[in-house]
Amino acid sequence: MYWVRKGIIGGSQIPYSVDELDLWKSEGVRRVLVLAEDWEIEEAWGNAEYYFSLLEEKGFEYLHSPIPDGHAPNKEQFFEIFSG
């Protein structure tokens, strides 16, 4: 995880462990935008719903708006992401 603007916006690949989620929490992350497709989440966590349940359990707000690699969000996704 890295900060683009400390405490405001950061970035990361999908985490692969609960320890990484705990680190995010200790760094002050509150909201998570998940752009990964379900198959990518399943590759890391075995099940997308399990991953989302962990985010909730850790107290993160999250939005899942899957975007295929190398593509831009569609118009609806763009507005959904930026209205949150």
C-alpha positions, 0 to 999 in steps of 0.5 A: 500500500502506498499513499498518493496523498498521505491520509487522503488517497492511496493505492495497492494491488489486491491484498493477499492476507489479513495481515495486509488488511490490518496494516491498511487499517493501522495506516488509517485507510477507511474506504476501499475501491475494489476494481478487480474482477471476481476471478482476480479476487478469487485467485487471491482469497478463494471467494469474493464474498469472503474477501468482502466479508473481511473488509466489512469485519475490519470496518472498511467501507468498500465499493466493488466496481470491477474493471477489466485490466487495461480498460477504463471504467464505463460512464456508469462506473465513473459516476458511481466511483466519483459520487461516493 
